[in-house]
Every structure is written in structure tokens, then in C-alpha cells.
């Protein structure tokens, strides 16, 4: 699954640590999500999308390999 969290963070000029604080997870969790090593729960994904003011589908996108 692809995501645009790094892009959205850049738009708001916030660090991974600042986003992590806002959504109540560790900075390492945000890093793992951004690099595709961790897929967030639905609740966490919704929290992140809400923080950035975007819909979930604009923040996370399925890749072809996700359908296999």
C-alpha cells in the first residue's frame, strides 16, 4: 500500500514526531507507515487522514500487488 503521509507532513511542515504526538503513536510507527513496513489499523489511518484534512483514499492507495 502506498501513502502520501510524507508529502502531507511537508505541506504542514511537521516532523514525524509531531504527527506521532497528534495521533498518539510513536515516531517509529509513523516512520514504519511512511516506508511501507507497517500498515496502520483503520482507526489510526482515519486519525491521520482527519489530522491532515484529507479523505482516506487520498492518503492511502492500494497497489496492484495488494489485490493478490
Buried (B, 14 or more C-beta within 10 A) or exposed (E): EEBBBBEBBEEEEBEBEEBBBBBEBEBEBBBBBBEEEBEBEEEBBBBBBBBBEBEEEEBBEEEEEEEE
